[in-house]
Each structure stands twice: as structure tokens, then as C-alpha cells.
């Protein structure tokens, strides 16, 4: 099956978690909106009347299925490409962890846009500064400390044991993105999460991921995505 991934061109965003899973699996896929007529096609699918139109990207077309929401897409891909446990309990546990990652992703975005995405960062500098301080004081230790503990207790090299899953790929993206957005803060914090740092490096070294990161398929971090570097927030 050739998958069609629909997400905004020019940013990694929430679509990157899906891209990493597709790349690790060696799946055949098209990043549709990066093509010449891709964005209009994506907008038409969201505006469709009847059926099951997605609310927003990312969404994945797999045969006749159109699957929206990052965690939902990964739930689908995980069991089909060896990136999730086979037992139902394991699948649900992994899905739960990915939903927790989704909560963290939202908090990362809100660290620089606490008043909402319709306002420019320049219109909310002071609230963003306050939110970023709270984010690093309370939220980062809570989230990453939780995943660090799970990794330590997993009994294997990966978050849920001996086999890599799509959540490991997502945690790679979290560490990579925080390093870009908050290089100073993250450098100081990494000593508290040695397991996640090691996991990041091992994911980056996997053959399919290594090739992807070196290719033009990997969109560079930039100040239009979820992870944004503003020097004033990284003090």
C-alpha cells in the first residue's frame, strides 16, 4: 500500500511524528501537500460534505481509509508495521503514552504562544516569557521525568521493553525539538534524563531514521513550527 500523508508544507509540526513512523517502517508514502497541487487537494478533503472528513491535518489516506489525529494515525500504523505490541493491552498502553506526548506537544507550542495561535509571538512576548518559565520549572520535569522513569523500569532498551515502538520515535522528536527551541535550558536539563538522551541518540542512529534525517524529506526546524527558538525564552 502507498500511503498519502497530508500535512502543511514547510513545517515539521504534528505531521513529523507520522513521518518518523513511516520512515522507520520503510513504508511507501507521498507527503502530498509538499507537491505543487497538494495543499488545494488537502483543503478539499477537509471541506468534503458527507463521509468522514478530517478536521485538520495531519491525516493519512490508506486505501479507502482516511485517518485523522496524530495518535490515531500512529495507532493504525503501529500494528501494521511492527511498531506496537500485538496484544490489545499493549496497543492501548502505547496509545495512552502517545496521547500523553500529544499533551506535551501542546504545552510546548503554548510556551511561545500562550494567548493563542492567531496572534504573532511579538504580540505576546511577556506572557510567553512567563509561560516558558513555568513550563521549564514545572511541566518539563513532570513530563520528561515520567518518561525517564518508564524507560528505566521497562526492562529493555526501549520505552515499553525490548522492541522499538512509535512512542520511542516520538520521544526522539521531543528531545530533538527541545534542543532546537531551548538549547540553553535543555543542555542544563539533560543530565536529569540520561535515558531519554541515550534513546534519542539510538533512534537517530537507526539506518532508516539516519537516512531520513540526512535527506530533504526531513524539514528543518523553523520559527513557523511547534518548536521555535526565541532567545528571550531560553535564558
C-alpha positions as CSV (number, residue, x, y, z in Angstrom):
1,X,0.0,0.0,0.0
2,X,1.2,3.5,-0.8
3,X,0.1,5.9,1.9
4,X,-0.7,9.5,1.4
5,X,0.2,11.9,4.2
6,X,-1.4,15.2,4.3
7,X,0.2,18.0,6.4
8,X,1.2,21.6,6.0
9,X,4.3,22.0,3.8
10,X,7.3,23.8,5.3
11,X,7.0,22.7,8.9
12,X,7.6,19.5,10.8
13,X,4.7,20.1,13.2
14,X,2.5,17.2,14.3
15,X,2.9,15.5,11.0
16,X,6.6,14.8,11.9
17,X,5.6,12.1,14.3
18,X,3.8,10.3,11.5
19,X,6.7,10.8,9.1
20,X,9.1,9.2,11.6
21,X,7.0,6.1,11.9
22,X,6.6,5.8,8.1
23,X,10.3,6.3,7.6
24,X,11.3,3.8,10.3
25,X,8.9,1.3,8.7
26,X,10.3,1.8,5.3
27,X,6.8,2.5,4.1
28,X,5.9,3.8,0.6
29,X,4.3,7.2,1.1
30,X,3.7,10.5,-0.5
31,X,4.0,13.8,1.5
32,X,1.1,15.2,-0.6
33,X,0.9,18.8,0.5
34,X,4.6,19.4,-0.4
35,X,3.7,18.8,-4.1
36,X,2.6,21.5,-6.5
37,X,-1.2,20.9,-6.0
38,X,-1.0,19.3,-2.7
39,X,-2.4,22.0,-0.4
40,X,-5.6,22.5,-2.5
41,X,-6.1,18.8,-2.5
42,X,-5.7,18.7,1.3
43,X,-8.2,21.5,1.7
44,X,-10.8,19.9,-0.5
45,X,-10.6,16.7,1.6
46,X,-11.2,18.6,4.8
47,X,-14.1,20.6,3.2
48,X,-15.9,17.5,1.9
49,X,-19.5,17.0,2.7
50,X,-20.6,13.6,3.9
51,X,-18.4,10.7,4.7
52,X,-15.7,11.1,7.4
53,X,-13.7,14.3,6.6
54,X,-10.8,15.1,8.9
55,X,-11.0,18.2,11.0
56,X,-7.3,19.2,10.4
57,X,-4.0,17.8,9.3
58,X,-2.2,15.6,9.8
59,X,-4.3,12.9,8.2
60,X,-3.4,9.7,6.4
61,X,-5.0,8.1,3.4
62,X,-4.6,4.4,3.5
63,X,-6.5,2.8,0.7
64,X,-10.1,3.8,1.3
65,X,-9.5,4.9,4.8
66,X,-8.8,8.5,5.8
67,X,-7.4,8.6,9.4
68,X,-7.0,11.9,11.3
69,X,-5.2,12.9,14.5
70,X,-1.6,12.0,15.1
71,X,-2.1,9.5,17.8
72,X,-4.9,7.8,15.9
73,X,-2.7,7.5,12.8
74,X,0.1,6.0,14.8
75,X,-2.3,3.5,16.4
76,X,-3.2,2.4,12.9
77,X,0.4,2.3,11.6
78,X,1.9,0.7,14.7
79,X,0.2,-2.6,14.5
80,X,0.7,-2.8,10.7
81,X,4.4,-2.1,10.7
82,X,5.8,-3.8,13.8
83,X,5.9,-0.5,15.8
84,X,3.4,-1.6,18.5
85,X,2.7,-4.7,20.6
86,X,0.4,-7.3,19.2
87,X,-1.8,-7.7,22.4
88,X,-4.7,-5.3,22.8
89,X,-3.5,-4.2,26.3
90,X,-0.1,-3.3,24.9
91,X,-1.6,-1.4,22.0
92,X,-3.8,0.6,24.3
93,X,-0.9,1.3,26.7
94,X,1.2,2.6,23.8
95,X,-1.7,4.7,22.5
96,X,-2.1,6.2,26.0
97,X,1.6,7.1,26.0
98,X,1.2,8.8,22.6
99,X,-1.7,10.8,23.9
100,X,0.5,12.0,26.7
101,X,3.1,13.0,24.2
102,X,0.3,15.0,22.4
103,X,-0.4,16.8,25.6
104,X,3.3,17.7,25.9
105,X,3.4,18.9,22.3
106,X,0.5,21.3,23.0
107,X,2.3,22.7,26.1
108,X,5.5,23.2,24.0
109,X,3.5,25.2,21.5
110,X,1.9,27.2,24.2
111,X,5.2,28.1,25.7
112,X,5.7,30.6,22.9
113,X,2.0,31.3,22.0
114,X,0.2,31.2,25.4
115,X,-2.5,33.6,24.2
116,X,-3.4,31.6,21.1
117,X,-2.1,30.8,17.6
118,X,-3.9,33.7,15.9
119,X,-1.6,36.3,17.5
120,X,2.0,36.7,16.5
121,X,4.7,35.9,19.0
122,X,5.6,39.6,19.1
123,X,2.1,40.3,20.4
124,X,2.6,38.1,23.4
125,X,6.2,38.3,24.4
126,X,5.6,39.0,28.1
127,X,3.0,36.2,28.6
128,X,5.3,33.8,26.6
129,X,8.2,34.6,28.9
130,X,6.1,33.9,32.0
131,X,4.7,30.7,30.4
132,X,8.1,29.4,29.4
133,X,9.5,29.9,32.9
134,X,6.6,27.8,34.3
135,X,7.0,25.3,31.5
136,X,10.6,24.6,32.4
137,X,10.1,24.8,36.2
138,X,7.1,22.5,36.4
139,X,5.9,20.9,33.2
140,X,9.2,19.7,31.5
141,X,10.3,17.9,34.7
142,X,6.9,16.3,35.1
143,X,6.6,15.0,31.6
144,X,10.1,14.0,30.8
145,X,10.6,12.7,34.3
146,X,7.6,10.4,33.8
147,X,9.0,9.0,30.5
148,X,12.5,8.7,32.0
149,X,11.1,6.6,34.8
150,X,9.1,4.4,32.4
151,X,12.2,3.8,30.3
152,X,14.3,2.9,33.4
153,X,11.6,0.4,34.5
154,X,10.9,-1.1,31.1
155,X,13.3,-3.9,31.4
156,X,14.6,-3.3,27.9
157,X,16.3,-0.8,25.7
158,X,13.1,1.0,24.7
159,X,10.2,2.6,26.5
160,X,8.0,-0.5,26.6
161,X,10.7,-3.1,26.6
162,X,13.0,-4.8,24.1
163,X,11.3,-3.6,20.9
164,X,11.2,-0.1,19.5
165,X,7.8,1.5,19.1
166,X,6.3,4.6,17.6
167,X,6.4,6.3,21.0
168,X,10.2,5.9,21.1
169,X,10.3,7.8,17.7
170,X,8.0,10.5,19.2
171,X,10.3,10.9,22.2
172,X,13.3,11.3,19.8
173,X,11.4,14.2,18.2
174,X,10.6,15.8,21.6
175,X,14.2,15.7,22.7
176,X,15.4,16.9,19.3
177,X,12.9,19.7,19.2
178,X,13.5,21.0,22.7
179,X,17.3,21.1,21.9
180,X,16.4,23.4,19.0
181,X,13.9,25.6,20.8
182,X,15.6,25.8,24.1
183,X,19.3,24.9,23.6
184,X,20.5,26.5,26.9
185,X,17.7,25.2,29.1
186,X,17.8,21.8,27.5
187,X,21.6,21.4,27.9
188,X,21.3,22.0,31.6
189,X,18.3,19.7,32.0
190,X,19.6,16.7,30.0
191,X,21.7,15.5,33.0
192,X,18.3,14.6,34.6
193,X,17.2,12.5,31.7
194,X,20.2,10.4,30.7
195,X,17.9,7.5,29.5
196,X,15.9,9.7,27.1
197,X,19.1,11.3,25.8
198,X,20.5,7.8,25.0
199,X,17.2,6.8,23.5
200,X,17.3,9.9,21.2
201,X,20.8,9.0,20.0
202,X,20.0,5.4,19.4
203,X,16.9,6.3,17.3
204,X,19.0,8.8,15.3
205,X,21.4,6.0,14.5
206,X,18.9,3.6,13.2
207,X,19.5,3.1,9.4
208,X,16.2,4.3,8.1
209,X,16.0,7.2,10.5
210,X,19.6,8.2,9.9
211,X,19.0,8.3,6.1
212,X,15.8,10.3,6.6
213,X,17.4,12.9,8.8
214,X,20.1,13.4,6.1
215,X,17.6,13.7,3.3
216,X,15.5,16.6,2.1
217,X,12.4,14.8,3.3
218,X,13.3,16.0,6.8
219,X,12.1,19.6,7.0
220,X,14.4,21.7,9.1
221,X,13.2,23.2,12.4
222,X,12.0,26.8,11.9
223,X,10.0,29.6,13.6
224,X,6.7,28.6,12.0
225,X,6.5,25.2,13.6
226,X,5.8,23.8,17.1
227,X,9.4,24.0,18.2
228,X,10.5,27.6,17.9
229,X,13.7,29.2,19.1
230,X,13.3,32.7,20.7
231,X,16.4,33.7,22.5
232,X,14.3,35.7,25.1
233,X,12.6,32.5,26.2
234,X,15.8,30.5,26.6
235,X,17.5,32.4,29.4
